[in-house]
Every structure is written in C-alpha cells, then in structure tokens.
Amino acid sequence: MGFFSKEKTAEKSQKLKERYFTASQGQLIRARFKSNRTAMVAGWALTTMILIGLFAPFLSPHAPNMSGRDKQYENGPPQIPKFWDENGFSVRPFLYTTERERSIKTNFRWVITENREKRRYVEFWVDGWEYSFIDLKLDLPGTALDFDLKTLTFNKHLFGMDKGGIHLFGTEKSGKDIFSRTLHAIYTSLAVGLLGVIISFVLALIIGGVAGYFGGWTDSILQMITDAIRTVPPIPLFMALAAFMPDEWSAETRFFFIATILGLIGWPTLARRIRTHLLSERSQEYVLAAELSGASAGHIIRKHLLPSFTSYIIVDLMITFPYVVRSETALSFIGLGLTDPVNSLGSLMQNVSKADVLLNYQWYFIPVIFFVAFVLAFVFVGDGLRDASDPYSHTIK
C-alpha cells in the first residue's frame, strides 16, 4: 500500500510540474494570485464594492439628491430592521414609526423619538424613484460636444418600506439618505478613477515608450515635458481651475473635467519607469533580432518591450487608481473638486470635520469607512498582482 501511495504522489507531482511548464502567462498569474489569501480577500471585497457601485440605483431605497430627502427624519441615526421586541416576534423585518418633537432637555432642538407601538415593515422588490443606468449629459461652452443620453430607465428597487422610509446609515441635516449617497459615491469614485487611469495610462505608454526606445534628442524633449508636468503643484492648479469653471456647468460636465485633469497630471511617474526600462532593454538581442526582421518601432515596443515590463505596469495602474480616487476625494473635501449634487466620497466627507458632527452625529463617518476599505482593497490587489506577474516569484504549489 505504501508503494502505491508513493507512486500516486509522484505521478501527481509530475502532472503538476507538466501543467506548470505548459501553462500560459495568464494561467500562471491567475494561479499565483489565488495562492495569495490577502489578495484574494481584497479582490472579493473590491469586486463587491464595484458591483455595489454599478447597481447603486437599484440598491438605494431613496434618491441621493434633494428630491429624495425625508423632511421628518433630518439628522436621524441609522435604522436597523428588527425581527422581535417586547411586543413579540415578526417574520417580516420591521422598524418603528418615528416622530419629531422639541425637548427642553436638548435646548428645544428637534429630537427624533420612536413609537414602539407602531411598526413599519420592510418590503422587497418595490416601486420607487425613477433612475437610469445610462444617464450621460455633457454641456460644454458651445454646442459641438454637447450630448444627452438617457436609456434603460427603471423604478424597481431591492427594498423599501410599506410606510415612510428606511435609512440604514442615517440621514444628513437636509434629510438626505446617507446609505443611498454612499452607494452612488462609490460609483462616482470608480468612474473618476477609471477615466483618470485610462488617460494617464495611454499618455504614459506613448510618451514613455517613445522616449525610452528612440532616446537622443527625442528623449530629452519628452523628459523636459515630463519634468514640467511633475513640478505642477496640484492644489494651486485646482484652485485656478475651480475659479475658471463656470457656475452654469452641469454636475456631469464638472465630473468629466475633474477626471480629465487628474489623468493629464497623473502620467509622469509611470512614463519615467517605462522609459527607464526601455532604455535598458532596447539593446538586448531579441530587440535587435526584431529590428533585423523588419519589425516597426511600434511593433517592437508593443509586442516585445512592454510585455517584459508587465508586472510593473500592473502595479503602477493599481496604485494610480486609488491615487486618483484619493486626489478627487481630497479636492472635493476642501471644496475644489466635485460638489453637490454630485455624490462623491470627498463631498460626503466634507461634513465630518464639523464639531457638531463629531459630538452628536457620528454616523456621518460611515462613508469614511468605505473610502478606507476601497483604497486598501486596491493596494492589496495591486500587491498580489505584482507578485503574481513576477516571473521570478515562487513556484506554484
């Protein structure tokens, strides 16, 4: 029995080695990434937040803008559905009816109280406010680039109440639902980061690739441009741009403008790394062989040089994404980026610095938790992809 067991183990080991040496680049990266538990957990968390952002309108019981506010529940604490209380058990989750009144104990400020004798029940697949999954509107000076696209309109939502509203994360001073605003803010951050990363990635590949492959006076000129962009201070730049943006610009126009500017100033770091790598690789024998075979410069850069730099490009992209999100959040936090009615993580965090919020309305900090988790997930996934893309990393077990 021991002999056959050892033989089976050896046969299994041999098959694993054959699979390893015959696997493609993508299969090796996928297998190494799956062996990293931290990266896998971060990947699932990031995937969950991406899906939440994409389906934010369907998951939101209230509209995130002013039209969805609850005037009877302003600055209200989070509402957690219950299944039982002193009045008995209920199969359907429920909340208590809330009432607003002024109290002498709170210097006649509005106080929200619960009437435990009156229940409101949670319902699923309910009709609510109308939303569209594709709702793009751009209104720039002139009419040449203006467009308004709105399709796939629905009014179904995952959950709601039979009477009144439900606020899982509480409400703001104006009665806006923080839960709905947080979900839409995740989508906005994803969209800003994606647009900014695409712009910076394309510019970095073109400028860094051309500078590193050709060298000489071409490299000198492009490096002067790169250094000039790197020396531009972002805060004064956005202060000037904030004064430049007309007040009549729509929220969507401001969004595209901010994302584009973040992309235009975020490419120099990746471009310099690509340039440095290509300068050291362009004299290798496989590059000379491609040149002698008549391959064009673009083909050599795209098919031979950049693939050898894949792991570093992946890491830079994964780091650039949260950097763009953090930049947008910081700018919105100080009032230079996206503002109401755009729901972004930065605009939601503008209220957390107020003393009244710190003392009485701690649920305003819930979007901060999502922002931290969002950035950390990208960082851990980026580290996992870097290790998985490294051809000199450990062998798959």
C-alpha positions as CSV (number, residue, x, y, z in Angstrom):
1,M,0.0,0.0,0.0
2,G,2.8,2.4,0.8
3,F,4.5,1.7,-2.5
4,F,1.3,2.5,-4.5
5,S,0.7,5.6,-2.4
6,K,4.2,7.0,-3.1
7,E,3.7,6.1,-6.8
8,K,0.5,8.1,-6.9
9,T,2.1,11.0,-5.1
10,A,5.0,11.0,-7.6
11,E,2.6,10.8,-10.5
12,K,0.5,13.7,-9.2
13,S,3.7,15.8,-8.6
14,Q,4.8,15.1,-12.2
15,K,1.4,16.2,-13.6
16,L,1.6,19.4,-11.6
17,K,5.1,20.1,-13.0
18,E,3.9,19.5,-16.5
19,R,0.9,21.8,-16.0
20,Y,3.3,24.5,-14.6
21,F,5.7,24.3,-17.5
22,T,3.0,24.2,-20.2
23,A,0.8,26.9,-18.6
24,S,0.3,30.3,-20.4
25,Q,1.3,33.6,-18.8
26,G,-2.3,34.3,-17.9
27,Q,-2.8,30.9,-16.2
28,L,0.4,31.4,-14.2
29,I,-0.6,34.8,-13.0
30,R,-4.1,33.6,-12.1
31,A,-2.7,30.6,-10.1
32,R,-0.1,32.7,-8.2
33,F,-2.8,35.3,-7.4
34,K,-5.1,32.6,-6.0
35,S,-2.4,31.4,-3.7
36,N,-2.2,34.8,-2.0
37,R,-5.0,34.8,0.6
38,T,-4.7,38.5,1.4
39,A,-5.0,39.5,-2.2
40,M,-8.0,37.1,-2.7
41,V,-9.9,38.6,0.2
42,A,-9.1,42.1,-1.0
43,G,-10.2,41.0,-4.5
44,W,-13.5,39.8,-3.3
45,A,-14.0,43.0,-1.3
46,L,-13.1,45.1,-4.3
47,T,-15.4,43.1,-6.6
48,T,-18.3,43.5,-4.1
49,M,-17.8,47.3,-3.9
50,I,-17.6,47.6,-7.7
51,L,-20.9,45.7,-8.0
52,I,-22.5,47.8,-5.3
53,G,-21.4,50.9,-7.2
54,L,-22.7,49.7,-10.6
55,F,-26.1,48.7,-9.1
56,A,-26.3,51.7,-6.7
57,P,-29.6,53.0,-8.1
58,F,-31.3,49.6,-7.7
59,L,-29.9,49.0,-4.2
60,S,-30.8,52.6,-3.0
61,P,-34.3,53.0,-1.4
62,H,-34.1,56.8,-1.8
63,A,-32.8,59.1,-4.4
64,P,-29.5,60.5,-3.4
65,N,-30.3,64.1,-4.4
66,M,-32.6,66.6,-2.7
67,S,-35.8,65.2,-4.2
68,G,-35.3,62.0,-2.1
69,R,-34.9,63.6,1.3
70,D,-37.0,62.8,4.3
71,K,-38.0,66.0,6.0
72,Q,-39.4,64.1,9.0
73,Y,-36.1,62.4,9.7
74,E,-33.4,65.0,9.5
75,N,-30.1,64.2,11.2
76,G,-31.6,60.8,12.1
77,P,-29.5,57.9,13.4
78,P,-29.1,54.6,11.4
79,Q,-32.2,52.4,11.4
80,I,-31.6,48.7,11.8
81,P,-34.5,46.4,10.9
82,K,-35.6,44.1,13.7
83,F,-37.4,40.7,13.9
84,W,-38.6,40.8,17.5
85,D,-39.1,43.1,20.5
86,E,-41.1,43.1,23.7
87,N,-44.3,43.1,21.6
88,G,-43.4,39.7,20.0
89,F,-41.7,38.1,17.0
90,S,-42.3,39.0,13.4
91,V,-41.2,37.0,10.3
92,R,-41.0,40.3,8.3
93,P,-38.3,42.7,9.4
94,F,-39.7,45.9,10.8
95,L,-38.9,49.4,12.0
96,Y,-40.7,51.7,14.5
97,T,-42.6,54.8,13.4
98,T,-40.6,57.9,14.2
99,E,-41.8,61.2,15.5
100,R,-40.1,64.6,15.7
101,E,-40.5,66.9,18.7
102,R,-38.7,69.7,20.5
103,S,-37.5,68.9,24.0
104,I,-36.4,71.2,26.9
105,K,-33.7,68.7,27.7
106,T,-32.0,69.5,24.4
107,N,-32.5,73.2,24.4
108,F,-35.6,73.0,22.3
109,R,-33.7,71.3,19.4
110,W,-35.6,68.8,17.2
111,V,-35.4,65.3,18.7
112,I,-36.4,62.1,16.9
113,T,-38.3,59.5,19.0
114,E,-39.6,56.0,18.3
115,N,-43.2,54.9,18.8
116,R,-42.6,51.3,19.7
117,E,-46.3,50.5,19.4
118,K,-46.4,51.3,15.7
119,R,-44.5,49.1,13.3
120,R,-43.5,49.7,9.7
121,Y,-42.5,46.6,7.6
122,V,-39.6,46.1,5.1
123,E,-40.7,45.1,1.6
124,F,-38.6,43.8,-1.2
125,W,-38.8,44.5,-5.0
126,V,-40.7,47.7,-4.5
127,D,-41.6,50.6,-6.8
128,G,-39.8,53.8,-6.0
129,W,-37.9,56.7,-7.6
130,E,-37.1,56.5,-11.3
131,Y,-33.5,56.0,-12.3
132,S,-31.5,55.2,-15.4
133,F,-28.4,53.0,-15.7
134,I,-27.1,55.1,-18.7
135,D,-27.6,58.8,-17.9
136,L,-24.9,60.9,-19.6
137,K,-25.1,64.6,-20.1
138,L,-22.3,66.9,-21.2
139,D,-22.9,70.7,-21.5
140,L,-19.7,72.5,-22.6
141,P,-19.4,76.0,-23.9
142,G,-20.9,75.9,-27.4
143,T,-22.9,73.0,-28.9
144,A,-20.4,70.9,-30.8
145,L,-19.6,68.5,-28.0
146,D,-22.9,68.6,-26.1
147,F,-24.9,65.4,-25.7
148,D,-27.7,64.0,-23.5
149,L,-28.0,60.2,-23.4
150,K,-30.5,58.5,-21.1
151,T,-31.6,54.9,-21.6
152,L,-32.6,51.8,-19.5
153,T,-34.9,53.6,-17.2
154,F,-36.4,51.7,-14.2
155,N,-38.3,52.3,-11.0
156,K,-37.8,49.0,-9.2
157,H,-35.6,48.8,-6.0
158,L,-34.4,45.9,-3.9
159,F,-36.1,47.0,-0.7
160,G,-38.2,49.7,0.8
161,M,-40.9,50.3,3.5
162,D,-44.7,49.9,3.3
163,K,-44.9,53.3,5.1
164,G,-42.4,56.0,5.3
165,G,-38.7,55.5,4.5
166,I,-35.7,53.4,5.7
167,H,-32.3,54.9,6.4
168,L,-29.7,52.2,7.1
169,F,-26.9,54.7,7.6
170,G,-29.0,57.6,8.9
171,T,-29.6,60.9,7.3
172,E,-27.9,64.3,7.0
173,K,-29.0,67.7,8.1
174,S,-31.1,68.2,4.9
175,G,-32.7,64.7,5.3
176,K,-30.6,63.0,2.5
177,D,-30.2,59.3,2.9
178,I,-26.5,58.6,3.7
179,F,-26.8,54.9,2.6
180,S,-28.0,55.9,-0.9
181,R,-25.5,58.7,-1.2
182,T,-22.6,56.3,-0.2
183,L,-23.5,53.8,-2.8
184,H,-23.7,56.4,-5.5
185,A,-20.4,57.9,-4.2
186,I,-18.6,54.6,-4.7
187,Y,-19.8,54.6,-8.4
188,T,-18.6,58.2,-8.9
189,S,-15.2,57.3,-7.4
190,L,-14.9,54.3,-9.7
191,A,-15.9,56.4,-12.7
192,V,-13.4,59.2,-11.9
193,G,-10.6,56.7,-11.2
194,L,-11.3,54.7,-14.4
195,L,-11.4,57.7,-16.6
196,G,-8.3,59.3,-15.0
197,V,-6.3,56.0,-15.2
198,I,-7.2,55.4,-18.8
199,I,-6.0,58.9,-19.8
200,S,-2.8,58.7,-17.7
201,F,-2.1,55.1,-18.9
202,V,-2.3,55.9,-22.6
203,L,-0.1,59.0,-22.2
204,A,2.4,57.1,-20.1
205,L,2.7,54.3,-22.7
206,I,3.1,56.6,-25.6
207,I,5.4,59.2,-24.1
208,G,7.5,56.7,-22.0
209,G,7.7,54.2,-24.9
210,V,8.8,56.7,-27.5
211,A,11.3,58.4,-25.1
212,G,12.8,55.1,-24.0
213,Y,13.0,53.4,-27.4
214,F,14.4,56.3,-29.5
215,G,16.5,58.1,-26.9
216,G,18.6,61.1,-28.0
217,W,17.0,64.4,-28.6
218,T,13.5,62.8,-28.6
219,D,14.1,61.6,-25.1
220,S,15.5,64.9,-24.0
221,I,12.4,66.9,-25.2
222,L,9.9,64.4,-23.8
223,Q,11.7,64.3,-20.4
224,M,11.6,68.1,-20.3
225,I,7.8,67.9,-20.8
226,T,7.5,65.2,-18.2
227,D,9.5,67.1,-15.6
228,A,7.5,70.2,-16.3
229,I,4.2,68.3,-15.6
230,R,5.7,66.7,-12.4
231,T,6.6,70.2,-11.0
232,V,3.0,71.5,-11.3
233,P,1.5,71.8,-7.8
234,P,-1.9,70.2,-7.8
235,I,-3.6,72.3,-5.2
236,P,-2.9,75.7,-6.8
237,L,-3.7,74.2,-10.2
238,F,-7.2,73.1,-9.0
239,M,-7.8,76.4,-7.2
240,A,-7.2,78.2,-10.5
241,L,-9.4,75.6,-12.4
242,A,-12.2,76.0,-9.7
243,A,-12.3,79.7,-10.4
244,F,-12.3,79.0,-14.1
245,M,-15.2,76.6,-14.2
246,P,-18.5,78.4,-14.9
247,D,-21.3,78.1,-12.4
248,E,-23.7,77.0,-15.1
249,W,-21.7,73.8,-15.8
250,S,-23.7,70.7,-15.0
251,A,-22.6,68.2,-12.5
252,E,-21.7,65.7,-15.2
253,T,-19.5,68.3,-17.0
254,R,-17.6,69.1,-13.8
255,F,-17.2,65.4,-13.3
256,F,-15.6,64.8,-16.7
257,F,-13.5,68.0,-16.3
258,I,-12.1,66.9,-12.9
259,A,-11.4,63.3,-14.1
260,T,-9.6,64.5,-17.2
261,I,-7.4,66.9,-15.4
262,L,-6.4,64.2,-12.9
263,G,-5.5,61.9,-15.8
264,L,-3.5,64.6,-17.5
265,I,-1.3,65.3,-14.5
266,G,-1.0,61.6,-13.3
267,W,1.1,60.0,-16.1
268,P,4.7,61.2,-15.5
269,T,5.7,58.6,-12.9
270,L,4.6,55.6,-15.0
271,A,6.1,57.2,-18.1
272,R,9.5,57.6,-16.5
273,R,9.5,54.0,-15.3
274,I,8.6,52.7,-18.8
275,R,11.3,55.0,-20.3
276,T,13.9,53.7,-17.9
277,H,13.1,50.1,-18.6
278,L,13.1,50.5,-22.4
279,L,16.4,52.3,-22.3
280,S,18.0,49.2,-20.6
281,E,16.1,46.7,-22.8
282,R,16.4,48.2,-26.3
283,S,19.9,46.9,-26.8
284,Q,19.0,43.3,-26.0
285,E,19.4,40.6,-28.6
286,Y,15.7,39.9,-29.1
287,V,15.1,43.6,-29.9
288,L,18.0,43.6,-32.4
289,A,16.6,40.4,-34.0
290,A,13.2,42.0,-34.3
291,E,14.7,45.1,-35.9
292,L,16.7,43.0,-38.4
293,S,13.5,41.1,-39.3
294,G,11.9,44.4,-40.4
295,A,9.6,45.0,-37.4
296,S,8.4,48.6,-36.9
297,A,9.3,50.6,-33.8
298,G,5.6,50.5,-32.6
299,H,5.5,46.7,-33.1
300,I,8.7,46.2,-31.1
301,I,7.6,48.4,-28.2
302,R,4.1,46.8,-28.1
303,K,4.9,43.2,-28.7
304,H,8.4,42.8,-27.2
305,L,9.4,45.5,-24.8
306,L,6.2,46.3,-22.9
307,P,5.3,42.7,-22.2
308,S,8.6,42.3,-20.3
309,F,7.5,45.1,-18.1
310,T,4.0,43.8,-17.4
311,S,4.3,43.3,-13.6
312,Y,5.5,46.9,-13.0
313,I,2.8,48.4,-15.3
314,I,0.1,46.4,-13.5
315,V,1.3,47.6,-10.1
316,D,1.5,51.2,-11.3
317,L,-2.0,51.0,-12.6
318,M,-3.4,49.5,-9.4
319,I,-1.6,52.2,-7.4
320,T,-2.6,55.0,-9.7
321,F,-6.3,54.1,-9.4
322,P,-6.6,54.7,-5.6
323,Y,-4.3,57.8,-6.1
324,V,-6.8,59.3,-8.5
325,V,-9.6,58.5,-6.1
326,R,-7.7,60.0,-3.2
327,S,-6.9,63.1,-5.2
328,E,-10.6,63.6,-6.1
329,T,-11.6,62.9,-2.5
330,A,-9.1,65.4,-1.1
331,L,-10.1,68.1,-3.6
332,S,-13.8,67.6,-3.0
333,F,-13.2,67.6,0.7
334,I,-11.6,71.1,0.5
335,G,-14.3,72.3,-1.9
336,L,-12.2,72.3,-5.1
337,G,-13.5,69.1,-6.7
338,L,-16.9,67.6,-7.1
339,T,-19.7,69.2,-5.0
340,D,-23.4,68.7,-4.6
341,P,-25.4,67.4,-6.3
342,V,-22.6,65.1,-7.4
343,N,-22.3,62.3,-4.8
344,S,-18.6,61.6,-4.3
345,L,-16.7,60.2,-1.3
346,G,-15.0,63.6,-0.9
347,S,-18.2,65.6,-0.9
348,L,-19.7,63.3,1.7
349,M,-16.7,63.7,3.9
350,Q,-16.9,67.5,4.0
351,N,-19.3,67.4,7.0
352,V,-17.2,65.1,9.2
353,S,-14.8,67.9,10.3
354,K,-17.6,69.9,12.0
355,A,-17.6,69.8,15.8
356,D,-21.3,69.3,15.9
357,V,-21.0,66.1,13.8
358,L,-18.1,64.8,15.9
359,L,-20.2,65.1,19.1
360,N,-23.7,64.2,18.0
361,Y,-23.8,62.7,14.5
362,Q,-21.1,60.0,14.3
363,W,-22.9,58.1,11.5
364,Y,-21.6,60.8,9.2
365,F,-18.3,58.8,9.3
366,I,-19.7,55.7,7.6
367,P,-18.6,56.9,4.1
368,V,-15.1,57.3,5.5
369,I,-15.0,53.5,6.3
370,F,-16.0,52.7,2.7
371,F,-13.3,55.0,1.4
372,V,-10.6,53.4,3.5
373,A,-11.7,49.9,2.6
374,F,-11.9,51.0,-1.1
375,V,-8.3,52.2,-1.2
376,L,-6.9,49.3,0.9
377,A,-8.5,46.8,-1.4
378,F,-6.9,48.3,-4.4
379,V,-3.5,48.4,-2.7
380,F,-3.6,44.7,-1.6
381,V,-4.9,43.6,-5.0
382,G,-2.1,45.6,-6.7
383,D,0.5,43.9,-4.4
384,G,-1.0,40.5,-5.2
385,L,-0.9,41.1,-9.0
386,R,2.7,42.4,-8.8
387,D,3.8,39.2,-7.1
388,A,1.7,37.0,-9.4
389,S,3.2,38.8,-12.5
390,D,6.8,38.4,-11.4
391,P,8.3,35.6,-13.4
392,Y,11.0,35.1,-10.7
393,S,8.4,34.6,-7.9
394,H,8.0,31.3,-6.1
395,T,6.8,28.2,-7.9
396,I,3.1,27.3,-7.7
397,K,2.5,24.6,-5.2
